[in-house]
Amino acid sequence: MRLVICSIGAGDRVLIRPGTRIPVDGQVLSGHSTVEEAAITGESLPQDKGPGARIFAGTLNQTGALEVVVENLGRDTTFGRIVEAVERAEQTRAPIQRLADRLAGYLVYFALASALLTLLIIHNLRSTISVIIVAGACGIAAGTPLAILGAIGRAARHGTIIKGGVYLEQLAKIDTVLLDKTGTLTYGRPQVARIAPVEGFKPDDLLEIAAAAERNSEHPLARALVAAAQDGHLPIGKPSDFTYAPGKGVYAHVDGHTVVVGNAALLEEAGISLPAMDPAAGARILVARDGLFAGSIQISDQVRDGVSDAVRELQALGLQIELLTGDTEASVGVVAESIGIRKVSSGLLPEQKSARVDELIRMGRTIAMIGDGINDATALSRAQVGVAMGSGTEIAHANADVLLIGNDLRKFAETVKAARWCRSVIFQNFYGTLAVDAIGIVLAAIGWINPLAAAFIHVSSELTFILNSTRLLPRFSPPPHS
């Protein structure tokens, strides 16, 4: 048997089978399925797709077959444009001159100018030699790399990999943190967040009804219902009849009752009267039994442990926090409120996330972007500091400057504190060296310090500043909460 591989082009029709990666951008012509789009849009909950819906290359078709008309292929797809934008950002990223070199250079020029000025004014070679000896930049030149090494080592010991001293320097300067949601703040797994039964039903009753009706469904939201019932040790009945309405929900008969579980459109088709509902309440599954509305079950993404604490710590450091996500406003609102983030930009495609980063940079902000997916890679490249979660994609890891191995956002807050402490120590060394040099130069110029005393002052002061830098080494005390 010969296997023939044919090329496809825009306008062609392709069949996307269940469980496969979608290779093209296109529009659904026929079929119904759920598609996991977290890699591209960041939307944590799988999206129902039917005729007329758009799909993206790189996403995962889950439950049904889809016939799709091809719109874009290869580098023209949304996924391809992300890769191209990342490559372009890497090529245009300017190197940052190391802080140590700049400060040490200033001190060398200062010392040479002081010696020349002493010789011209005092005309005393002994005093000039004393000035040259007492003035130096060894403390800042040796202490700065040691401080940077200590801070990077401290971060690594706690599960944060910083890919260079320049990124540590930038971390100390950041004033804004941009966060992705799915995979960064949450696990990307839908779970039952709230059960709201009407009068006459208890929460457990409503969950039992919904889980029994959805028992035979493969939809991710159905699995979340069944998992919640199992976690609560609730009995899950077996439906005697089960009908799946693509993109809407299910009809089932459970213990002699007619049950409808799904979205508002499905219940309205079944002639069930619904109460007024808040459209910003997030993803909800509506439940009806025997023609009467029984209540709603709110589904949300599971927030990672320690996220709320991390957000509070970052805000306490004076950082502005903004959530950038491809999720809908309704689904992200519950998560943002629960962890204390007030500024949210929802429904963003990858290029829109990158545009938001560029906009804030033009406003003079220093940005740290934290993400985990393919859809975050461009924004990670554009930010002054890109931070990737350890569980994220390879492309996110490759384009990040900082990697959180343990996926604990609290470690990022500790890393920011260590970076600020490192910067503080560097400037303590710099200003201390400057003060010692200034006083020593004046005393040497007027003859109060001979070359031997100048050498002693020089060595002892530099040793003091080097020891000051060793405080950043991991075995010493934790960074101050500044």
N, C-alpha and C positions, 0 to 999 in steps of 0.2 A: 504494500500500500504506500502510495506517495503522499507526503504532506506538503501542501502548497500554501505558502504564506503570501497573502496579497496585501498591498498597501491600501490604506483608506485615506479619504480626504474629506474636507468640509462638505456637508450636504449628504454624505453617506449615512446609511442606517446601520447601527450595531446593536447586538443583543448583549445586555449585561446580565450575567447569571448570578444567582444568590451566592454570597460568600466570596465574591471576587472584588479586586480593586478596580475602580472605574478608571479607564485609561484616557478619557477625553472630556473636554467641556462640551456640554450639549443640552438639549431639551428633550424631555420625555414625551414620546409619542403614544405609547400604550404601556399598560402594566401598572402594578402598584407594589411598592416596597418601602422599607425603611432604610435610610442611608446615614451612616455615621460620618459627620462632616467636621469633627473636631480638629482634624489635621489642617484643614484649610480655613474654616470660619471660626473655630474655637467653640462652637455650639456643643455643649456637653451631651444633650439629649438627642438621640437619633431622630431624624426628620422624616416624616411621611412624604413619599414622592408618588405623584400620579401624573396623568397627562397634563402637559403644559408647564411642569416644574423644571427648574434648572438644576443640573448636576455638575460637579467639578471633578476634574482629574485628581487622583490621589486619595479620594474618599472611598469608603467601603460600603458596597451594596450588601445588605444583610438578609432580608427575608423573602424577597420575590424577584422575578425576572422583569427587566425593563427594556423596552425597545426605545432607542435614543437616536435622534438625528445629530450628527457630529457638527459642532460649531468651531472648535479650536483643537489643534493637536500640538504635541511637543512643546517647544518653547513659547508657543502662543497661548497655551493654557494658563489658568491662574497659577498652577503649581510651577510651570515653566517661568512665568514672570517673576515669581518669588525668588527662584534660583538666580535669575539674571540680575535682579535688583541687589541680591546679596553680593554677587561678584562685583558689581559696579561700586557698591559701598566699600568693599574691601580695597579696591584699587584707589579710591579717593580719600581713604582715611589718612590724615596727616599724623606723623610721629610726634610725640610729646617729649620735649627735652627734659631730662631728669632734673628734679629740683636740687639734688645734691650738687650737680655740676654748676648750676647757676649760682648758688649761694657761695660755694667754694671759690668760684671765679671772682665774684665781687670782693671777697676778703683778700685774695691775692693782689688784686689791683689796689685795694686800700692800703695794704702793707707796703707795696713798692712805692706808691705815691707818698706815703708818710716818710719812708726812708729818704727819698729824694728831697722832700721838703726840709727834713732835718739837716741834711748835708748842706743845702743851700742857705739855710738860716743860721745854723749853729757853727758850721764849718769844723765840726769835730767828728773825726772818723770813728772814734771809740763809741760815741753816742749813736752814730749812724748804724754801726754794727749791732749795738744793743737793741735798737729799734727793729732791725731786720729779724733778730733772734726772737724777741718777745712777741712779735706779730706773726701770726700764722693761721692757716685754715685746716690744720690737721684734724681738729676736733670735729668740724662739720664734714670734712672729706671722709674720715673714717667712721664717724658716728652715724651718718645718714644711711649708708648701705647696711650697717649693722641693725639700725632701727627698722629699716624696710624688711630685711631678712627675718628679724624677730617677729614682726607683725604678720608676715606671710606664713611663717612657721606656726604661729599661734592660731591663725585661721585654719591651716591645714590640719592641725591637731583636733580641731573641732568639726572637721568635715567640710570645709570650704576651700576650694582650690582657686587661688588668684594667679593668673597667668603672667604676671610681671609687676614690677614696682610702679610703672606708670599708671596701671589700673588701680593700685592701692592709693596712689596720689589722687586720682580722680574720685575714688570713693570718698575720700575725706572732704571733697568739695561739693558733693551732690546736694541739691536742695529739693529735688522732686523724684519720687519713685513711681514708675508706671508698672502696673501689674496686669498680667493675663489672668483669666479665671480658671478655665478648665485645665487640669493638670498642674496648675501652679497653686491656686488657692483651694482647689477641690480635687477629688480623685477621678472625676469623670464618670462616676457611676450613679445612676438615678436611684433615689431611695424615697420612701414615704416620709414626708416632713410633717404633715398635719392632716388629721381626719376630722371632717366637719359633718356629722350626721344631722338630719332634721329630727324634729320631735317624734319620739316613738322608736328611735333606733339608738343603740349605743355605738361608740367608736369601734369596738371589737366586732359587733354585729355587721356593721357596714364593711369592714375589712374582710370578714369571712365571706360575705356575699360576693364582693368584687373578686377576691382571690379564687373562689370556686368557679366563677364565670370565666376567668382568664386562665384557668389551670392548663388548658391545652394550647394556649397561644404562645408563639415564639417572640412576640414583640417585647423589646427591652423594658417598656413600662409595665407590661404584664408580669414579667419576671420580677420586677421590683415589688409589685403587690404580693405575689406568692412568697417571695423572700421575707417580707414584713410579717405576713401571717405565720410563716414557719418560725421566725424569731420570737413571735409572741405566743408560740405553742398553741395556736388556734387550729381547730379542725377545719380541713379544706374539703368540701364536698366535691363529688364528681358530677359534672354536667351530663345530663342525658341527651342533650342536643346542643350543638355549638355551631354558630355561623359567624364568620369573620367578614366585617365590612371594611375593605381596604381604606386606610387613611382616616377611619372614623372610630372603630371599636368592634365590639362583639355583641351578638345575641346568644343567650343560653337559657336552658331550662335546668334549674337546680332545685332538687327536693320538692318538685311540683310547682315551683314558682318560675315565672317568666322574668328573666333578668336582662337588663341592657346596661352595658358598661362601655363608656367611650367619651367622645367630645359632645359639645352642645348640638352640633349638626345632627348627630346620630339620634340623640334623644328627641330632638324636635321632629325628625322624620317618623319616630315611633309615636308621635302625638302626646308626648309627655310635657306637661307644663313646668317651666323652670323659673326659679326666683331670680331677681336681679343679682348680678355678680360683679365683683371688682375686676376689671380687665387687667390690672397690674398685679394680680395676686400670684402670678406664676403659672406653671404647667399644672393642670388639674384633670383628674379623671372623674367624670360624673357617673353616678350609680342610680338606677331606677329598678324597682321591683313591682311586678304586677301593675304596671302602668302609672305608678306614683314615684315621684322623685324621692330618693332616700338620703342623698347627701353627696358630698364631694370629697375627694382625696387629693391633697396637694403633693406633687412630686418635685423634688429638687435634687441638686447635686450634693454629694457628701463633702462637707468642708474638712480639709486636712487638720490634723491635730496641731494646736499651737498657733494657728493663723491669726486668731483674734489677739492673742498676746503679742505676736510679732507686729501687727498693725499698730497696736497701742504703743509699743516701744519705739517704732519708727516715727510716729507722730510726736512722741515725747522728745525725740531728738530734733524736732522742728522741721521735719520733712513733710512735704505735701504729697499726699497719696492719691493716685487716680487709677481707676480700673478701666482697662481697654479690653473689650471682648467682642467676639462675634455673636454672642448669645443675644436673644431678643431682650428687650427692656423688661418684659414681664418675668422671664426666667432668672435674670441676673439680679433683679431688685431685692429678692428675699435674701440671697447670699450676701450682697453688699451691706444690707442693713444689719444682718446678724454679726458681721465682723467689724462694723464701725466705719465703713468707707462711704463717704457722702458724695464724692464726685465720680460719676460713672459715664463712660462713653460706650454705648452698646451698638450691636449690629454692624461692627466694623469688619471689612475685608482686610487682608494683610497689607495691601498698599495704603489703606486708610490709617492703619496703625502706624505705619512708617511716616505718613504725612503728619500725623499728630506729634510724633517725636520731633520731626523737623520744625514744626511750628513752634513748639516749646523752646527748642534750641535757639531759634531766631529771636525769641523773646528774652534771651539771656539766661535761660535756666540750664542747670547742669543735671543731666538726666541719668538715672539708672533704670533700665528696662528689664523686668524679670518675666521670663516665659519658658515654655517647654516644647512647643510644637513647631512644625514646619511653617505654620502661619505666623509665628513670632520671629522667624530668623532674620527677616529684613529689618524689623524694628530693633532687634538686638544689635545688628551691625551699625545702625544709624546712631544709637544712643552713645553717650560718652562712656558708659559702662553697661555692657550687656551681661545679664546674669541668667544662667540656665539651670533648671532643676535637674537633678541627677537622673530622674526617671524619664527625662525628655528625649526627643529625637536626636539622631546623630548630627543633623544639620544645625540644630539649636546649639548642641555642644560645641561644634566647630566654630560657630560665629559668636560665641559668648566669651567674655573676658574673665568671668568668674563662674565657677561651677559649684552648686550646692549638692554635695554627694548624697546627703541623707534626706533631701527633699524637705528639710525643716526650715521654714522661713525665719524662725527665730535666730538661726545661725547667721542669716544675712544681717540682722540688726546688730548682732555681736561683732560681725566683721566691720560694719560701718563704725562702731565704737572703737575698734582696734585701729582702723585707718585714721580716725580723728586723733586718737592718742599718739599714733606714730607721727602725724604731722605736727602735733603739739610738741613732742620731744625734739623733733628736728629744729623747730623754731626756737625752743629753749636753748638748744646747742648753738644755734646761729647767733641769737641775741647775746647769749652768755659769752661766746667767743668774741663778738664785736665789742662788748663792754670791757672784757679783759684786755683786748688789744688796744682799745682807745686809752684806757688808764695806763697800761704798760708803756705805750708809745710816748705819752706825755712825760711820764717819770723818766723814761730812758733818754728822751730828748734833752731834758734839763740836767742830766747827769746823775740822777738819784739811783739809777739802776745800772750796774755794770754788766758786761756780757754773761758772766757766770750766773748772776741773779736772774737775768733775763731768760736764760736757758731753763732754770728751775721753774720759773713762773710758766713758761711755755709748756714744758712737759707735764707739770702737775695739772694745769688747767685742761689740757687736751685729754689727759687720763680721766679727769672728772667727767668731761662731756661724753667720752666713750662709755664709761660706767653708767651714765645716765641712759644711754641707748640700750644697755643690756637689760633694763627693766622691762622691755618689750618681749624678751625671750619667754617662751611658754612656761618655764618653770617658776617664773616670778608672778606677782600679784595680777589679778584681772584688770582690764582697762577701767578707768574711772568712768562713771555714767555722766558723760558730758553731752 
